Amino acid sequence: MDEQVARDAREFRVYARTGGWAFALKVARSVRPGGETAGETAKVSAKRFADLAGCSPERVMRYYK
């Protein structure tokens, strides 16, 4: 697991309820969109990021969008 992704997920977990552009940035740089295959980047799926952050993939994707 890329340390930046893990750090972003931990920070996202702590602050997910407060909202804001900073969280969208963390998701955008750590979550790969559906068309991107694993291994091309250090990014993870929305589901994996959500698991690390302790929230739902739907919530992660709201920030991604």
C-alpha positions as CSV (number, residue, x, y, z in Angstrom):
1,M,0.0,0.0,0.0
2,D,1.3,3.4,-1.0
3,E,1.9,5.5,2.2
4,Q,0.3,8.6,0.6
5,V,-2.9,6.7,-0.1
6,A,-3.0,5.3,3.5
7,R,-2.3,8.7,5.0
8,D,-5.0,10.3,2.9
9,A,-7.5,7.7,3.9
10,R,-6.7,8.1,7.6
11,E,-7.0,11.9,7.3
12,F,-10.2,11.5,5.3
13,R,-11.7,9.2,8.1
14,V,-11.0,11.9,10.7
15,Y,-12.4,14.8,8.8
16,A,-15.0,13.2,6.4
17,R,-17.9,14.8,8.2
18,T,-16.7,18.4,7.8
19,G,-16.6,18.6,4.0
20,G,-14.6,20.9,1.8
21,W,-12.3,20.9,-1.2
22,A,-9.3,19.5,0.7
23,F,-11.1,16.2,1.1
24,A,-12.0,16.1,-2.6
25,L,-8.3,16.6,-3.4
26,K,-7.4,13.6,-1.1
27,V,-9.9,11.4,-2.8
28,A,-9.0,12.6,-6.3
29,R,-5.3,11.9,-5.8
30,S,-5.8,8.5,-4.1
31,V,-8.9,6.9,-5.8
32,R,-8.7,5.6,-9.3
33,P,-11.8,5.9,-11.5
34,G,-13.5,2.8,-12.8
35,G,-11.8,2.9,-16.2
36,E,-8.3,2.9,-14.7
37,T,-6.7,-0.5,-14.1
38,A,-4.9,-1.4,-10.9
39,G,-1.2,-1.1,-11.1
40,E,-1.1,1.9,-13.4
41,T,-0.8,4.2,-10.4
42,A,-0.6,4.0,-6.6
43,K,-4.3,4.8,-6.5
44,V,-6.8,2.4,-5.0
45,S,-10.5,1.7,-5.7
46,A,-13.2,3.8,-4.0
47,K,-14.2,0.7,-2.0
48,R,-10.6,0.1,-0.7
49,F,-10.2,3.8,0.2
50,A,-13.6,3.7,1.9
51,D,-12.6,0.7,3.9
52,L,-9.4,2.5,5.0
53,A,-11.3,5.6,5.9
54,G,-14.1,3.8,7.7
55,C,-16.9,5.1,5.5
56,S,-18.9,4.0,2.5
57,P,-17.7,3.9,-1.1
58,E,-20.7,6.1,-2.0
59,R,-19.5,8.8,0.3
60,V,-16.0,8.6,-1.2
61,M,-17.4,8.9,-4.7
62,R,-19.4,12.0,-3.7
63,Y,-16.1,13.7,-2.9
64,Y,-14.6,12.3,-6.1
65,K,-17.3,13.9,-8.2
